[in-house]
């Protein structure tokens, strides 16, 4: 095999002169950097769009919040509804790409009531298969949000997404209804 000659760059000021190797390397790095930037900027949007399409295919209305996370509302059999959020992109954990699905069960100014965290940890251990209870906050007002959080494969099928959203919504709403009469979340 013979090596191909380097392509000739025609410069009207210097006909038949090849570009120096340094310029070729700089151009290659610039193109590689631009491609990586375009990919990294578009990846969350592509993942979000793909997940939104899968959710819509199983009957959910989906919107995007200010953080880029997906939002949907689930009508429950008990006549109540529950808002559910899905992370806009997966989180890498080793070889895994994990998506978070969560729903708020309550907001507590100043922290959880005495004994509730121990009961929630016991509930997570004994009754929860897909998810567990989590706290978010404190917010600027000092309140914490109690969430039910499920983590699934970021590439989960529409059926698995549907099941995770329903599990999240029904579990968070069950505790919300026990904590108070409101259907706020």
Helices and strands as residue ranges (DSSP letters): H 21-57, E 63-64, E 70-75, E 81-86, E 91-93, E 96-109, H 116-127, E 131-137, E 143-153, H 158-179
